[in-house]
Each structure stands twice: as structure tokens, then as C-alpha cells.
């Protein structure tokens, strides 16, 4: 059985990009809303707000070229864009960040940062 190493490399690269982007999440202040609903529900609300931002065409990193190339299957472009030392709050797309924070604020949460 022959293994397609280029396909495997592309899959690992895209998983790395996706994994890095998904590690940055809002940190919530323990206000009355968070106390009332609890951490599990707050986590689901964060996931929902992040999904809503993405469904409106926003990406966490703001580098749509990497996402588009990866989606189109251009292994070279995705691999080149995926070589990163890490992903921190400074890398967040400011519009994506504001969208998620507003979504959470409308649900009664207070975002105090991203980790």
C-alpha cells in the first residue's frame, strides 16, 4: 500500500494551522452571568460566538490567503503560510476579536482578554 506523503503533509499542516487558531479563546470575567450559567455553558456560548464570526467570513488570524489556499488544496501555499512560531493575541484578526467579544457581551459576559 502506497502512502501519499504530500497528502499527509498537507493534512498535518492544515491541522496545525487550525489547531493554533483554535487555541486562542476569550477569557471571561466572573460576573453574574458567568456565575449563573457556569463554565460549561459559557464555553458553549464562546464556541457559538466564534462559529458565528466564521460564518460571517471572518478568520481568527486575519490571514485569509492561508485559509483560502488550504481550502483550494494548494499544498505549497498552505505549507508556506503555516510555518509559524506560535499564535498569540497579537495575531488575532481585530475584527474577528471584536465580533466575538460583542457577541459575548450581548449574552451578558465580560471579556477581559484572550488566551
C-alpha positions in Angstrom: 0.0 0.0 0.0 1.5 3.3 -1.1 1.2 6.3 1.3 0.6 9.7 -0.2 3.2 11.7 1.7 2.2 15.0 0.2 -1.4 14.4 1.2 -0.4 13.5 4.7 1.9 16.6 4.9 -0.9 18.8 3.8 -3.3 17.3 6.3 -0.8 17.8 9.2 -0.1 21.4 8.1 -3.8 22.3 7.9 -4.4 20.6 11.3 -1.6 22.7 12.7 -3.0 25.9 11.4 -6.5 25.1 12.6 -5.2 23.9 15.9 -3.2 27.0 16.5 -6.1 29.2 15.6 -8.4 27.4 17.9 -6.2 27.7 21.0 -6.9 31.4 21.4 -10.1 31.9 23.3 -11.7 34.7 25.2 -11.2 34.9 28.9 -14.3 35.8 30.8 -14.6 38.0 34.0 -16.5 36.0 36.7 -19.6 38.4 36.6 -23.2 37.5 37.5 -23.9 35.9 34.1 -20.9 33.6 34.2 -21.7 32.6 37.8 -25.3 31.9 36.9 -24.7 29.9 33.8 -21.5 28.1 34.7 -18.3 27.4 32.8 -19.7 24.6 30.6 -22.5 26.8 29.2 -20.0 29.8 28.9 -17.7 27.5 26.8 -20.6 26.6 24.5 -21.5 30.3 24.2 -17.9 31.1 23.3 -17.9 28.3 20.7 -21.1 29.6 19.2 -19.9 33.2 19.0 -16.6 32.1 17.4 -18.6 30.0 14.9 -20.9 32.9 14.1 -17.8 35.1 13.4 -16.5 32.5 11.0 -19.9 32.0 9.3 -19.8 35.8 8.6 -16.5 35.3 6.7 -14.1 36.3 9.5 -11.0 34.3 10.3 -9.2 34.3 13.7 -5.8 35.2 12.2 -7.0 37.5 9.5 -4.7 35.7 7.0 -7.4 34.7 4.5 -4.7 33.7 2.0 -3.7 30.7 4.1 -7.3 29.6 4.7 -8.2 30.1 1.0 -5.2 28.3 -0.3 -5.7 25.4 2.1 -9.3 25.1 1.2 -8.4 25.0 -2.5 -5.8 22.3 -1.9 -2.8 24.3 -2.8 -0.3 22.4 -0.7 2.6 24.7 -1.3 0.7 27.9 -0.4 -0.7 26.3 2.8 2.6 24.9 3.9 4.4 28.2 3.4 1.7 30.1 5.3 1.5 27.5 8.1 5.1 27.8 9.2 4.7 29.9 12.4 6.4 30.1 15.7 3.1 30.3 17.6 -0.2 32.1 17.8 -0.9 34.7 20.4 -3.4 37.5 20.9 -1.3 39.9 18.8 -2.0 37.6 15.8 -5.8 37.8 16.2 -7.7 39.5 13.5 -9.1 42.6 15.3 -12.4 42.4 13.5 -12.8 38.7 14.4 -11.9 39.5 18.1 -14.4 42.4 18.2 -17.2 40.3 16.7 -16.7 37.5 19.2 -16.5 40.0 22.1 -19.6 41.8 21.1 -21.5 38.5 20.7 -20.5 37.5 24.2 -21.2 41.0 25.6 -24.8 40.8 24.2 -25.2 37.5 26.1 -24.1 39.2 29.3 -20.4 38.1 29.5 -17.4 40.4 30.0 -14.3 39.5 28.0 -11.1 40.6 29.8 -8.6 39.1 27.4 -7.6 36.2 25.1 -5.5 33.1 25.9 
